[in-house]
């Protein structure tokens, strides 16, 4: 019997037995980092494509003119106010996620639930604001493959810009804007759904039984990534 036990111990300590992780990181958490890295490459390629077209063009729609409305309240005259509100909502949802992770480290189940609910509400609010913005832009003529009328274009470009240039770059701007913000919105929606699932598991006591709220931290990494990407989307489309 003792010979068998010693043989098992010998197998476990061989170089091929796996042993301790060299980075002391849990497997699922490391896989989340790999996923986020690959997703970062995708967003980077899209934003670089936008930047290449933006800075190689002779004219481009002015963001302060395109995004000057507050849907449902003001049609014009408030440049970047609405997107500023959207950004604030997303940042606050990131704060509530941090608090949920912190509560998880203390095994404070009720606090985790409430902070996760706050994060979910923030995600839905951001998506609702994005839907309002898209609807407003669509009503003004901006959409995939479609651009505003010539009279509307005149308000978006500097004086002296030719008609052909205005139509070309408005078309490119609209296609890239809805593609990239839509791709980001899909990530936010996916994050909200995942957060709901995690919250249900917290309520059921799944992680309390495991003795670890590590899943909340993994989802938190994804949510913070989505917020970070929005900072770049906001800069590229709304400020530059």
Helices and strands as residue ranges (DSSP letters): H 2-12, H 27-56, H 63-66, H 81-105, H 109-139, H 150-154, H 163-204, H 206-210, H 214-233, I 234-239
